[in-house]
Amino acid sequence: METVELKNGSTEMRMLVAGTYMTLKAMFDDIQGVTAFYELVQTCINPKHEIFSDVQKQYLIDKALMKSDGQVHGSIKNIVLSATVGEGVDLSLVSPIAS
């Protein structure tokens, strides 16, 4: 399997990075996805973060971005944190791949 280096210095499988990034981009198509994206980023930063509602948590589980126990897999966390810039309402998405 081909791997790529991410902006946070980790190395992940190219297919996983591409698929996860596409899922993250699609989340910006609706308000529920945007709020779930914020919750995902906060959970990646702080695993003890409490997600605002079960709706956002289930949305992330359904998108395979979060495990059913509320934890984020290490590879997903690397991709999310490498693909995110800004804070709060200024969060935006960029390519997670290091140049």
N, C-alpha and C positions, 0 to 999 in steps of 0.2 A: 504494500500500500504506500502510495506517495504521501509525504507529509509536507507541511508548510510551517514556517516560523511565524508566530503571532507577535503583535506589538508588545505584549507583556513578557516576551522572551520564551514562552512555552512553544512546544512543537506538537501539532495535532494533525490528524489525518485530513487531507485536502477535501475529501468528499464530505466529511462531517462538518468542516468549516463552511463549505459552500452551502450545504443544506440548512445549517443553523442560521447562517447569514440571510438566506432567502426567507426563512421563517420570520426572523426579526424584522426584515424590511416589510413584509406583509402585515405585520402587526400595526403599522402606522396607517392602515386603510380604514380603521374604525376606532372610535373612542375607547371601547373596551380593550382593544389591543394596545392602545397608547398607555392606558393606566396600568395594564398588566406588564407592559415593558418597564415602566417605572418601578413597579414592585419587584420584578425580576432583577433589575440592576441593584436595587437596594438589598435584596437577599444575597446577591453575589458579593457585595461589599461587606455585608454583615449577616452571616448565617443565622443570627438570632433575631433578625428583623421579622416583625409580625405583619403579615400581609393584611391589608385593609379589609378585604372581604373574601369569603369562600369562592365567590364568582371569579375573581381574578386568579386565585389559586387553581381552580379547576381549569380555567382557560389555559394556564401555563402547563398543567399536567396533560391536557388534551393535545397541546402542541409539542409534547415530549421535551419541554424545556425544564421541567421540574419533576422530581419523583413524587409519588403519592404521599410520602411522608413530609413533603415540603422542602426537601434538600435539593440542591442543584448539583448535578454531576460535575466533577472537576474539569472535564473537557469543555462542557457547556459554559461553565464559569469563565474559563480562559477566553473563550470566544466572545462572550458577552462583554467582559471587561476590556478586551482589546478593541472591540467595535464601538465602544461608547465614549463620547466626549461630552463635557459639560456636567452640570449638576441641576437637580430639581427640574423646573419647567424648561430649562435650557438644554436638557439632554438631547443629543442627536446621535445618529448612527453613521459610522464610517467603516471602511473596509478594515477588518481585523488583521489582515496580513501585513507583516513588516515589509518595508521596502528595501 
